[in-house]
Amino acid sequence: MKGQRTRSQSRIVRVLKSLNRPISAQDLYLELKNLEIPLGLATVYRALESLKLEGAIQARTLSNGESLYSLIHQDQHHLTCVNCGQSFTIDECPIHDFEERLKGSYQFKVYYHTLEFFGLCRLCELGNQKMSV
């Protein structure tokens, strides 16, 4: 399927490679506009969805519902504060063995996985404790 990418998809992949960080569809649209690459916002969304289905990019949905897109470099694991929205990357992965079992048991091709824990960061938790006193 990679050989059949549209021009829009190829442009988006190039920009994602150059950014080397997750980005929202709206910010990607603005980035493309700044680079004078004329793509409409709807085209950006369609291209991102196609690239996601192809397994070329991954999407991470934040607690506010916004999705961040990036090339698949590795699986992503985060702790995300539901109060301030700050995310902390977790370097270890407790589910790689489970993923391998799923591949075998269900004959399912896994492109990537995300693991996200939601709660309160230390600063927000301290702030909540002070407010409840």
N, C-alpha and C positions, 0 to 999 in steps of 0.2 A: 504493500500500500504506500510506502514511502516514495516510490517512484511516481505515484499519481497525485502528489500534493499539488494543490492549487498555488497560484502565484501569491495569493494572500497568506496561505499557510506557510510557505517558504519564507516570506518576509517576516512573519511573526516569529518563526523559529530563529532566524538570524538575530532579531532584536532580543529575544529571550537569552540567546547565547551571549550577546554582548553585555547584557545587564547582569547576568549571573546572580540574580536574586529574585525571589517571588514578587509578583506584581499583580494588581487587580486589572480587570478588563478595561475599566475606565482609564486608569493610569497608563496602561499599555496603548490605548487609543491616543492619549495625549502625547506619549512618547513617539509614536508613529507620526503623528501630526508635526511634532517638533523636528523630526527627521525628514519632513516633507515627503512622507510615504502616504499617499491619499487612500485611506481605507475608512469606510464608515463604521460607526460603532456596532451596528448590527452585523456587519461583515466580520468584525473582530470577534464578536461572540460566537458566530457560526464557525469560524476557523478554529477558535479555541476548543469548541466542543468536538469538532472533527479530529483535531490533534489529540485530544484526550481519549477519544474512542480508539484511535490508532495506537495509543500507548506511548506517544512521543512526549507528552507533557503530563504533569500531574496538577491537580487542583486541591487546595487546602481551604476548607471553609472555616472562617473565624467565628467567634461567638456572636458577632453582630450580623452574621449571615453573608458577609462579603467573602468571595472566593479569591484566593491568590494563586496565580499560575506560575509554573516554572518547569524547566526541563527536568527530566528524571535523572538525577545524579545518584540519589540514594533514598532509602525510605526516610520518612520524617516522623519525629516524635517530639511532642511539646507539652509543656505545662502552660496553661493560659489562664490569666486572671479574668474573671467575669466582671470585675469592677472596673479596672483601668484598661483592660484589653492587652496588657503586656504579655508577650510569649517568651518562654525560656526553652531552649533546645535541650532535649535529652539525648545524650550520646549513645547510650546502650539500648539494645532492642531485646525485649523479653519474649518476642513472639516469632522469631525466625523459624524455629523448629515447628511451631504450629502451622506457619505458612507452608512449609514443605509438606506436611501431612495433608493439608487441604489440597494442594496441587495434585498429590497422588490419589487421594480418596475421591475427589470430584472431577478429576481430569480437567482442571481449571487453570488457564494460563494467567498467572498473577503478574501484573505490570509493576505494581508498587503497593505499599500500604502506608497508612498514616495511623498514628496513635496519639490521641489528644486527651489530656486530663484537664478538667475545668475546676477552678476553685478560686481561692484568694491568695494573692502574693503576700509576702511578709508585710510590706508597707500598708496595703489595704486592710489586712487583718488587724494590724495595730490601730489603724484609723477607726475601724469598726468597733474595736474594744473600747477605745476612748469615748466614742459616741454613745455607747450603751451604759456607761458609768454614770 
